[in-house]
Amino acid sequence: MKALVAIFVSLILLSSGVMVISPAIAIPDNASDKAKVKVPENAVEIAPGIFSLGSVIHHGEVVEGLMVFHHRAGHSGGPGGGGGGDTTGDDSKCFTFLAKGAKWKGEAEPWIVNPSNSRGLTESDILTHLSANIEQWEDASGTDILGAGAETTDDLVADTTSPDDKNEVYFADVDSPGAIAVTIVWGHFSGPPFARDLIEWDQVYDDVDYDWSLDAPNDEGIQMDFDNIAAHELGHTVGMGHSPTDDTCLEQTMYPTAAFEEIIKRSLELGDRTGVSKLYS
Ligand SMILES: [Zn+2]
């Protein structure tokens, strides 16, 4: 019956001269050779868009992993929320910690980025933009959290089953409906607070489902602003969770969702700055 209706509608469209337009988001040709970034089968969704990757033995110690998706506002992929708000209008309360307060300790670790992308972003600028966004979090925390970044042409892999001692950033297809980007962190998330820490991070930006801008997004409602998304993802890297989802927190960088052309989350807001300052105090 549905097929008959579809044929009937098609006939009407054809006979009335209406053009059938293909979906607005085209898949770029040169994006197909990279592996899709997927949630592993044994992962458990512990909050919307946030998955526990379980525990593994790494260098003789038990470590845990988390995979956090950043979804587009209004998409059925879910808000990935930090829970209902109890901010009572106070935006300094607009923050949560990602992994029970686990944070980076000890020597700042270097990271690598493969800036190759299918959307024409200037590859030599990606490292600079990521570094500037890391600096925002470090300035707000009063701590030198991460080490220096370096470019690579190596094929990088997001570590969804166990850490590999490399902190990796790249572009690929993030295989979750509506996902703009995903950040994975590994570390010690249980035990007393002093025993909790972060030991590795990986981050992937979806250049198959999304077009990106490095300076000003166009006004056609199809581009994601790289700094708007990177500032958020790097918040997860340093240990920040999503803000509560009440309206008080809408403009916080760690609000769980983002929209096309949005740039408000490029800069950290009061909740973001208060949160990271407390985390690293
Ligand atoms: Zn997020």
Boltz pocket constraint, residues with backbone or C-beta under 6 A from the ligand:
constraints:
  - pocket:
      binder: B
      contacts: [[A, 68], [A, 69], [A, 70], [A, 80], [A, 232], [A, 233], [A, 236], [A, 242], [A, 254], [A, 255], [A, 256]]
      max_distance: 6.0
